Amino acid sequence: MSMTGGSDSHFTSRETRITGFDNGKQAYLVSIKARAEDNKANMEVVKFLSKTLKKRVRICSGLRSREKIIGFV
């Protein structure tokens, strides 16, 4: 699973949620409430997707990027 998200430190969403799907990239678009500092946005992504998908997930690639590849544990 891949995703791209709004985890920019200058902008935060009011809530963490899936906002759409990018057909070109075959990736989900996710808005993140947490700021991208001190790994908070990454932890929010993992927590949100684990709860939403009811499966344990981890970030396989993209820890310092807006685009991430998520794997199931």
C-alpha positions in Angstrom: 0.0 0.0 0.0 1.3 3.4 -0.8 0.1 6.8 0.3 0.9 10.4 0.1 -0.2 12.8 2.7 -0.4 16.3 4.0 2.1 16.0 6.9 3.9 19.2 6.0 5.1 21.0 9.2 3.5 24.3 8.0 0.0 22.8 7.6 -2.0 20.5 9.7 -5.4 19.1 9.1 -8.2 19.4 11.6 -8.5 15.6 11.7 -6.6 12.6 10.4 -8.5 11.1 7.5 -8.3 9.6 4.1 -9.1 12.3 1.6 -9.0 10.5 -1.7 -7.1 8.2 -4.1 -4.5 9.2 -6.7 -5.1 6.9 -9.7 -1.8 7.9 -11.3 0.3 7.0 -8.3 -2.1 4.3 -7.1 -1.9 5.8 -3.7 -4.3 6.9 -1.0 -4.3 10.6 0.0 -4.3 11.1 3.7 -4.5 14.3 5.7 -2.7 14.2 9.0 -3.6 16.1 12.2 -0.1 15.8 13.7 2.8 18.1 12.7 5.8 16.6 10.9 8.2 17.2 13.7 9.7 14.7 16.2 8.2 11.8 14.2 4.7 12.8 15.3 3.1 12.7 11.9 4.6 9.2 11.1 3.3 7.9 14.4 -0.2 9.4 13.6 -0.1 7.7 10.2 0.6 4.3 11.7 -1.9 4.7 14.5 -4.7 5.9 12.1 -4.1 3.2 9.4 -3.9 0.4 12.0 -7.2 1.5 13.5 -8.9 2.0 10.2 -7.7 -1.2 8.6 -7.8 -3.2 11.8 -4.3 -4.6 11.0 -0.9 -3.7 12.3 1.0 -1.5 9.8 4.5 0.0 9.5 6.1 2.5 7.3 8.4 0.6 4.9 9.7 3.6 3.1 9.4 7.4 3.3 10.0 8.2 7.0 11.2 11.7 5.9 9.0 12.1 2.9 5.4 13.1 2.2 5.0 9.9 0.2 5.2 6.7 2.1 5.0 3.0 1.5 3.0 1.2 4.1 3.4 -2.5 4.9 1.3 -4.9 7.0 3.1 -6.5 9.9 
